[in-house]
């Protein structure tokens, strides 16, 4: 089982393409929301093309499951042929139970409750643009950060990130280098 985890692409085609290149041999891609649109406080940046990103996601040879983010307006969702699940997506992949939500309305306490109630092994969120891999209650929580407007910096330079779940390891990877930023072993 190999799962790619991405969030907060905000309409950026080049970020999606880099993520697919890095995660190309995964069995599934889980997108934690804010897929196509960007909020007014963020500049769209180079590579911003909503229709093209929707086309690439629709044509992706890897199955994609999406949880709706706070910036995922209905008008843009119509471009996607993939259902956008809200507020949670429940994924059972192999032996793992995964709960995914954009996370903009979740506290750590609420995530622990959800993990317990649904016997989740992994909880995936996005929204903050800050990568996190941590244990919350019975589950491992991963926020893959963002491949576009990352708030994680190294020497003052933003580091674009994505996540990978593979062989009992939950990781956040640097999108440019593929190097591990953080990780935890699933139990």
C-alpha positions in Angstrom: 0.0 0.0 0.0 1.4 3.3 -1.1 -0.7 6.5 -0.7 0.3 10.0 -1.8 -1.1 12.8 0.4 -1.5 16.4 -0.9 -3.4 19.5 0.2 -3.8 23.2 -0.7 -2.8 23.1 -4.3 -4.9 26.3 -4.8 -5.2 25.9 -8.6 -1.5 25.5 -9.2 -0.8 23.2 -12.1 3.0 23.1 -11.7 2.7 22.1 -8.0 0.3 19.2 -9.0 2.7 18.1 -11.8 5.7 18.1 -9.4 3.7 16.1 -6.8 2.6 13.5 -9.4 6.2 13.2 -10.6 7.4 12.6 -7.0 4.5 10.4 -6.0 4.1 8.7 -9.4 4.1 5.1 -8.3 1.5 5.4 -5.5 -1.7 3.4 -5.5 -4.0 6.3 -4.4 -3.8 10.0 -3.9 -5.7 11.7 -1.0 -6.2 15.4 -1.4 -7.2 17.3 1.8 -8.8 20.2 0.1 -8.4 23.7 -1.3 -7.9 22.1 -4.7 -8.6 24.8 -7.3 -9.2 28.2 -5.8 -7.0 30.5 -3.8 -8.2 33.0 -1.2 -7.8 36.7 -1.8 -5.0 37.0 0.7 -2.8 34.6 -1.4 -1.4 35.6 -4.8 -2.2 32.9 -7.4 1.4 32.7 -8.4 3.1 31.1 -11.4 1.4 28.0 -12.7 -2.1 29.0 -11.6 -4.7 27.6 -14.0 -7.9 26.3 -12.6 -9.3 24.6 -15.7 -6.0 23.0 -16.5 -5.6 21.6 -13.0 -9.1 20.3 -13.0 -8.4 18.6 -16.4 -5.1 17.0 -15.0 -6.9 15.7 -11.8 -9.8 14.3 -13.9 -7.3 12.5 -16.2 -5.0 11.4 -13.4 -4.2 7.6 -13.9 -4.0 7.3 -10.1 -7.3 7.2 -8.2 -7.8 10.5 -6.4 -10.1 11.1 -3.4 -10.8 14.7 -2.3 -12.0 16.2 1.0 -13.6 19.7 0.4 -11.6 22.6 1.7 -12.8 26.0 2.9 -11.7 27.6 -0.4 -13.4 24.9 -2.6 -16.3 26.9 -4.0 -19.2 25.0 -5.6 -18.7 26.8 -9.0 -15.2 25.3 -9.3 -16.2 21.9 -8.0 -18.3 21.5 -11.1 -15.0 21.3 -13.1 -14.0 18.1 -11.2 -15.3 14.7 -12.3 -14.3 13.4 -8.9 -16.7 13.8 -6.0 -15.5 16.2 -3.3 -16.4 14.8 0.1 -17.4 17.0 2.9 -16.6 17.4 5.7 -14.9 14.0 6.0 -13.7 11.3 3.6 -13.4 7.8 5.1 -10.9 5.6 3.3 -10.2 2.0 4.1 -7.0 0.9 2.3 -5.6 -2.4 3.1 -5.5 -2.7 6.9 -5.6 1.0 7.5 -8.6 3.2 8.4 -8.0 6.7 7.3 -10.2 9.8 8.0 -9.5 12.9 5.9 -10.8 16.4 6.4 -9.5 19.8 5.3 -9.1 20.5 9.0 -10.0 24.2 9.2 -12.6 23.4 11.9 -10.7 20.7 13.8 -8.9 20.8 17.1 -6.5 18.1 18.3 -9.2 17.1 20.8 -11.8 16.6 18.0 -9.3 14.7 15.9 -8.6 12.3 18.9 -12.4 11.8 19.3 -12.8 11.1 15.6 -9.9 8.7 15.6 -11.4 6.8 18.5 -15.0 6.8 17.2 -14.0 5.5 13.7 -11.0 3.5 14.8 -8.8 5.5 12.5 -5.2 4.7 12.2 -4.4 7.9 10.2 -6.0 11.3 10.2 -5.2 13.6 7.3 -5.8 17.4 7.4 -4.6 20.4 5.4 -5.5 24.1 5.6 -2.5 25.4 7.7 0.1 25.0 4.9 2.4 23.7 7.7 3.5 20.1 7.5 2.9 18.0 10.6 3.3 14.3 11.5 2.3 13.6 15.1 0.5 11.1 17.2 -3.0 12.2 18.3 -4.8 9.6 20.5 -4.7 6.3 18.7 -3.9 7.8 15.3 -1.1 9.4 13.4 -2.1 12.8 12.2 -0.5 14.0 8.9 -0.8 17.5 7.4 1.2 17.3 4.2 1.7 21.1 4.2 1.3 22.8 0.8 3.1 22.4 -2.5 2.2 26.1 -3.3 2.1 28.5 -0.4 4.1 26.7 2.2 4.6 28.2 5.6 7.5 25.9 6.3 10.8 27.6 5.6 14.5 26.6 5.4 16.9 29.6 5.5 14.0 31.9 4.8 12.9 30.0 1.7 9.5 28.3 1.6 9.7 24.5 1.3 6.9 22.9 -0.8 5.8 19.6 0.7 3.6 16.5 0.1 2.9 13.4 2.2 3.5 9.7 1.6 2.1 6.7 3.5 4.0 3.5 2.7 5.1 0.3 4.5 4.1 1.5 8.0 5.7 4.9 7.6 3.9 8.3 7.4 6.2 10.9 5.9 6.2 14.5 4.8 8.6 15.0 1.8 10.2 18.1 0.3 8.6 18.4 -3.1 11.8 19.6 -4.8 14.3 17.1 -3.4 12.1 14.2 -2.3 13.9 14.3 1.1 12.1 13.4 4.2 11.0 16.5 6.3 9.3 14.5 9.1 8.0 11.0 9.7 6.4 8.6 12.2 6.0 4.8 12.1 2.4 3.6 12.3 1.6 1.2 15.2 
